[in-house]
Amino acid sequence: MNQAELDLIQNGYLDIEVDPTLDLVEEINKLKKEKNAVILAHYYQDSDIQDIADFVGDSLQLSQEAARTQADMIAFAGVHFMAETAKILSPQKKVVIPDLKAGCSLSDSCPAPLFAKFKEKYPDHIVVSYVNCTAELKTLTDICCTSSNAVHVINSIPKDRKIIFAPDKNLGAYLIKKTGRDMVLWNGACMVHEIFSREKIVKLKHQHPDAKIIAHPECEEPVLELAEYIGSTSGLLKFVQTDPARSFIVATEAGILHQMAKACPNKTFIPAPPNNLCACNECPHMKRNTLEKLYLCLKYEQPEVTLSERVIREARAAIDRMLEISEKAGLK
């Protein structure tokens, strides 16, 4: 590979042709051993990436795994803010991502400079930020949270303290209902979870009357009102394993259905329909990562996720506080 191609990889362009005769799974496993690398994959990744990963989880679980891994290199099959979180928690390790352009619509909806001005309007407020945000936003945050631990985080804050919640307005509204706290919400949202159609879900329920509707709290209120269970991706996965229902309509990114089907092969999982013509409810950012790109990023150790010492130092405090609250609450 020449220098020009290496430069392309470093800048996130991994559309380099891979020998089609290569057994990518075998090659990836070899590279993991040679480089003492670990692959972390989010539930929303394609099934082939989930199956080769050392650990598959939601954002809280992946944050915890990144903090305790003994590997020299972390290959993070997810979106950019997740890889940033791994770097914040393990600054001495090399963190690579299959596609540097795997971003996040929710994270992009809350630019740190704009939020800093917004925060100035509420100087007496504690800032709680959903972990689905940039490292820079985390430096402006007092406590991070995930959908798994958000209720515990909000409840850990004294009742007399005012709260700003960013960046997800839908999760924020759900937390207001769950905790009874009056919070100032930043106006951000996830493109995947906002696209579900209440009308189409109702029709689907009529076609499958025995199916239980389950939803992620990033969904809009009209969809959450239909849900018989609301939870994080890991919470949804646990629910389908323990609930006696035999079929489920699942309102979150469709990648989680792979793990549900593996855990419960005798149950039926139906993706909730979105309000679009292509009938897809997949995150285009998550799907930028492919097995070929994962192989290339392990082989060339690029593109690498880097952060300044200042960002690592200032962002880590909010993440550590989140992990402390999670540990006290017994969340794993």
C-alpha positions as CSV (number, residue, x, y, z in Angstrom):
1,M,0.0,0.0,0.0
2,N,1.4,3.4,-1.0
3,Q,1.5,6.6,1.2
4,A,-1.5,8.1,-0.7
5,E,-3.7,5.1,0.3
6,L,-2.4,5.3,3.9
7,D,-3.3,9.0,3.9
8,L,-6.8,8.1,2.7
9,I,-7.3,5.6,5.5
10,Q,-6.1,8.1,8.2
11,N,-8.7,10.6,6.9
12,G,-11.5,8.0,7.1
13,Y,-11.7,6.9,3.5
14,L,-11.6,3.1,3.8
15,D,-13.1,2.3,0.4
16,I,-10.0,0.5,-0.6
17,E,-10.5,-2.7,-2.5
18,V,-9.9,-5.8,-0.4
19,D,-8.9,-9.1,-2.0
20,P,-12.2,-10.9,-2.4
21,T,-10.6,-14.3,-1.8
22,L,-9.6,-13.3,1.7
23,D,-11.4,-15.0,4.6
24,L,-12.1,-11.8,6.5
25,V,-13.1,-13.5,9.7
26,E,-9.9,-15.5,9.8
27,E,-7.8,-12.5,8.9
28,I,-9.5,-10.3,11.5
29,N,-9.0,-12.9,14.2
30,K,-5.3,-13.2,13.3
31,L,-4.8,-9.5,13.5
32,K,-6.5,-9.3,16.9
33,K,-4.0,-11.8,18.2
34,E,-1.0,-10.2,16.6
35,K,-1.8,-6.7,17.8
36,N,-3.4,-7.6,21.2
37,A,-6.6,-5.9,20.0
38,V,-10.2,-6.1,21.1
39,I,-13.2,-5.4,19.0
40,L,-16.2,-3.7,20.6
41,A,-19.4,-3.6,18.7
42,H,-22.7,-1.8,19.3
43,Y,-26.0,-3.7,19.0
44,Y,-26.8,-1.6,15.9
45,Q,-23.9,-2.9,13.8
46,D,-24.4,-5.4,11.0
47,S,-24.7,-9.0,12.2
48,D,-21.4,-10.1,10.8
49,I,-19.6,-7.5,12.8
50,Q,-21.6,-8.4,15.9
51,D,-20.6,-12.0,15.5
52,I,-16.9,-11.4,15.3
53,A,-16.7,-8.8,18.1
54,D,-15.2,-9.7,21.5
55,F,-18.0,-7.7,23.2
56,V,-21.4,-6.6,21.9
57,G,-23.4,-4.1,24.0
58,D,-25.1,-0.8,24.4
59,S,-23.3,2.4,25.1
60,L,-23.0,2.0,28.9
61,Q,-21.8,-1.6,28.6
62,L,-19.3,-0.6,25.9
63,S,-18.1,2.3,28.0
64,Q,-17.4,0.0,30.9
65,E,-15.7,-2.6,28.7
66,A,-13.5,0.1,27.2
67,A,-12.4,1.1,30.7
68,R,-11.4,-2.3,31.8
69,T,-9.9,-4.0,28.7
70,Q,-6.3,-5.0,28.9
71,A,-5.9,-4.8,25.1
72,D,-3.3,-2.5,23.5
73,M,-5.7,-1.5,20.8
74,I,-9.5,-1.0,20.7
75,A,-11.3,-1.4,17.4
76,F,-14.6,0.3,18.0
77,A,-17.3,-0.8,15.6
78,G,-19.9,1.9,16.3
79,V,-20.1,5.6,15.8
80,H,-17.6,8.3,16.4
81,F,-18.8,9.5,19.8
82,M,-18.5,5.9,21.2
83,A,-14.9,5.6,20.0
84,E,-14.2,9.0,21.6
85,T,-15.6,7.7,24.9
86,A,-13.3,4.7,24.7
87,K,-10.3,7.0,24.1
88,I,-11.4,9.2,27.1
89,L,-11.5,6.2,29.4
90,S,-8.4,4.5,28.0
91,P,-6.1,7.4,26.8
92,Q,-3.0,5.2,26.8
93,K,-4.6,2.8,24.3
94,K,-4.8,3.2,20.5
95,V,-8.5,3.5,19.5
96,V,-9.4,2.9,15.9
97,I,-12.8,2.9,14.1
98,P,-13.6,1.2,10.8
99,D,-15.0,4.4,9.3
100,L,-14.1,7.8,10.7
101,K,-17.2,9.2,9.0
102,A,-19.6,7.0,11.1
103,G,-21.2,9.9,12.9
104,C,-24.5,10.4,14.8
105,S,-27.4,12.6,13.9
106,L,-28.2,13.1,17.7
107,S,-24.6,14.0,18.5
108,D,-24.5,16.4,15.5
109,S,-27.7,18.1,16.7
110,C,-25.8,19.6,19.7
111,P,-22.6,21.4,18.6
112,A,-20.5,22.3,21.7
113,P,-20.1,26.0,20.9
114,L,-23.8,26.5,20.6
115,F,-24.5,24.5,23.7
116,A,-21.9,26.6,25.7
117,K,-23.9,29.7,24.9
118,F,-27.2,27.9,25.8
119,K,-25.6,26.8,29.1
120,E,-24.7,30.4,30.0
121,K,-28.5,31.2,30.3
122,Y,-28.8,28.7,33.1
123,P,-25.7,29.2,35.4
124,D,-27.3,27.5,38.4
125,H,-28.2,24.3,36.5
126,I,-26.4,21.0,36.6
127,V,-25.8,19.6,33.1
128,V,-26.7,16.0,32.4
129,S,-25.7,14.9,28.9
130,Y,-26.7,11.7,27.2
131,V,-23.5,9.9,26.3
132,N,-24.6,10.1,22.6
133,C,-22.7,13.4,22.3
134,T,-19.3,14.7,21.2
135,A,-16.3,14.6,23.5
136,E,-16.3,18.4,23.5
137,L,-19.9,18.5,24.7
138,K,-18.9,16.1,27.5
139,T,-16.4,18.8,28.7
140,L,-19.4,21.1,29.3
141,T,-21.2,18.3,31.2
142,D,-21.4,17.6,34.9
143,I,-22.7,14.0,34.6
144,C,-23.2,11.8,31.5
145,C,-25.9,9.2,31.3
146,T,-27.1,6.5,29.0
147,S,-30.6,5.2,28.4
148,S,-29.8,2.3,30.8
149,N,-28.9,4.5,33.7
150,A,-30.5,7.9,33.0
151,V,-33.3,7.5,35.6
152,H,-30.6,6.6,38.3
153,V,-28.5,9.6,37.2
154,I,-31.4,12.1,37.4
155,N,-32.5,10.6,40.8
156,S,-29.0,11.0,42.2
157,I,-29.2,14.8,41.8
158,P,-30.6,16.6,44.9
159,K,-34.2,17.7,44.4
160,D,-33.3,21.4,44.9
161,R,-30.8,21.4,42.0
162,K,-32.0,22.5,38.6
163,I,-31.1,20.4,35.6
164,I,-30.3,20.9,31.9
165,F,-30.6,17.7,29.8
166,A,-28.9,17.4,26.5
167,P,-29.0,16.5,23.6
168,D,-32.1,14.2,23.2
169,K,-35.4,16.0,23.8
170,N,-37.3,12.7,23.5
171,L,-35.3,10.9,26.2
172,G,-35.4,14.1,28.2
173,A,-39.2,14.2,28.1
174,Y,-39.4,10.6,29.0
175,L,-37.1,11.2,32.0
176,I,-39.3,14.1,33.2
177,K,-42.3,11.7,33.2
178,K,-40.3,9.0,35.0
179,T,-38.6,11.1,37.6
180,G,-41.0,14.1,38.1
181,R,-38.1,16.5,37.7
182,D,-38.6,19.7,35.7
183,M,-35.6,19.9,33.3
184,V,-34.5,22.3,30.6
185,L,-34.2,20.3,27.4
186,W,-31.9,20.9,24.5
187,N,-33.8,20.4,21.2
188,G,-31.9,17.4,19.7
189,A,-33.1,14.0,18.4
190,C,-32.0,10.8,16.8
191,M,-33.1,10.5,13.1
192,V,-33.8,6.7,13.4
193,H,-35.9,6.9,16.5
194,E,-37.9,9.9,15.3
195,I,-38.9,8.2,12.1
196,F,-41.2,5.5,13.5
197,S,-44.8,5.8,12.4
198,R,-47.4,5.5,15.2
199,E,-50.1,4.9,12.5
200,K,-48.1,2.0,10.9
201,I,-47.3,0.5,14.3
202,V,-51.0,0.5,15.2
203,K,-51.8,-1.3,11.9
204,L,-49.0,-3.8,12.5
205,K,-50.4,-4.5,16.0
206,H,-53.8,-5.3,14.4
207,Q,-52.0,-7.8,12.2
208,H,-50.2,-9.3,15.1
209,P,-52.5,-8.8,18.1
210,D,-50.4,-11.1,20.4
211,A,-47.2,-9.2,19.7
212,K,-45.9,-6.9,22.4
213,I,-44.7,-3.4,21.4
214,I,-41.4,-2.5,23.0
215,A,-39.6,0.8,22.4
216,H,-36.4,2.7,23.1
217,P,-36.9,6.0,25.0
218,E,-35.4,8.0,22.2
219,C,-38.7,7.5,20.3
220,E,-41.2,10.2,20.2
221,E,-44.0,10.3,22.8
222,P,-46.8,9.0,20.4
223,V,-44.8,5.9,19.8
224,L,-43.9,5.5,23.5
225,E,-47.6,5.7,24.4
226,L,-48.1,2.4,22.5
227,A,-45.2,0.6,24.1
228,E,-45.8,-2.1,26.7
229,Y,-42.2,-1.9,27.7
230,I,-39.7,1.0,27.3
231,G,-36.0,0.5,27.8
232,S,-32.4,0.8,26.5
233,T,-31.1,-1.6,23.9
234,S,-29.8,-3.9,26.6
235,G,-33.1,-3.5,28.5
236,L,-35.1,-4.5,25.4
237,L,-32.9,-7.5,24.9
238,K,-33.3,-8.7,28.5
239,F,-37.1,-8.1,28.3
240,V,-37.7,-10.3,25.3
241,Q,-35.7,-13.1,27.0
242,T,-37.7,-13.0,30.2
243,D,-41.2,-12.0,29.0
244,P,-43.5,-14.9,28.1
245,A,-44.8,-13.3,24.9
246,R,-43.8,-15.1,21.7
247,S,-43.7,-12.1,19.4
248,F,-42.6,-8.5,19.7
249,I,-42.8,-5.3,17.6
250,V,-39.5,-3.6,18.2
251,A,-39.2,0.2,17.9
252,T,-35.5,0.8,17.8
253,E,-32.7,0.4,15.3
254,A,-33.1,-3.0,13.6
255,G,-29.6,-4.2,14.4
256,I,-30.7,-5.3,17.8
257,L,-33.0,-7.9,16.2
258,H,-30.0,-10.1,15.5
259,Q,-29.1,-10.5,19.1
260,M,-32.8,-11.0,20.0
261,A,-33.1,-13.8,17.5
262,K,-29.9,-15.4,18.7
263,A,-31.1,-15.3,22.3
264,C,-34.6,-16.4,21.6
265,P,-34.7,-18.5,18.4
266,N,-38.3,-19.6,19.0
267,K,-39.7,-16.1,19.2
268,T,-40.6,-13.7,16.5
269,F,-39.3,-10.1,16.2
270,I,-40.9,-7.6,13.9
271,P,-39.1,-4.3,13.2
272,A,-41.4,-1.3,13.9
273,P,-42.2,0.4,10.5
274,P,-40.9,4.0,9.9
275,N,-42.7,6.8,8.2
276,N,-40.7,6.7,5.0
277,L,-41.0,5.1,1.6
278,C,-38.0,2.8,1.9
279,A,-39.4,1.1,5.0
280,C,-36.0,1.0,6.6
281,N,-35.3,1.7,10.2
282,E,-31.5,1.4,10.2
283,C,-29.0,4.0,11.2
284,P,-27.0,4.9,8.0
285,H,-24.1,6.0,10.2
286,M,-23.8,2.7,12.0
287,K,-24.0,0.9,8.7
288,R,-21.0,2.7,7.3
289,N,-18.9,0.1,9.2
290,T,-18.3,-3.1,7.3
291,L,-16.3,-6.2,7.8
292,E,-13.9,-5.0,5.1
293,K,-13.3,-1.7,6.8
294,L,-12.9,-3.5,10.2
295,Y,-10.2,-5.6,8.6
296,L,-8.4,-2.6,7.1
297,C,-8.5,-0.6,10.3
298,L,-7.0,-3.5,12.3
299,K,-4.3,-4.1,9.6
300,Y,-3.2,-0.5,9.2
301,E,-4.3,0.7,12.7
302,Q,-6.1,3.6,11.0
303,P,-8.2,5.7,11.2
304,E,-7.2,6.5,14.7
305,V,-9.4,8.5,17.1
306,T,-7.4,11.1,18.9
307,L,-8.3,13.7,21.5
308,S,-6.4,16.5,23.2
309,E,-5.3,16.1,26.8
310,R,-7.6,18.9,27.8
311,V,-10.7,17.2,26.3
312,I,-9.8,13.8,27.8
313,R,-9.3,15.3,31.3
314,E,-12.4,17.5,31.3
315,A,-14.7,14.9,29.6
316,R,-13.6,12.1,31.8
317,A,-15.0,13.6,35.0
318,A,-18.6,13.5,33.7
319,I,-18.2,9.9,32.5
320,D,-16.5,8.7,35.7
321,R,-19.4,10.2,37.7
322,M,-21.9,8.3,35.4
323,L,-20.0,5.0,36.0
324,E,-19.9,5.6,39.8
325,I,-23.7,6.1,39.9
326,S,-24.2,3.0,37.7
327,E,-22.0,0.9,40.0
328,K,-23.9,2.1,43.1
329,A,-27.2,1.2,41.3
330,G,-25.9,-2.2,40.4
331,L,-26.0,-1.6,36.7
332,K,-23.6,-3.8,34.7
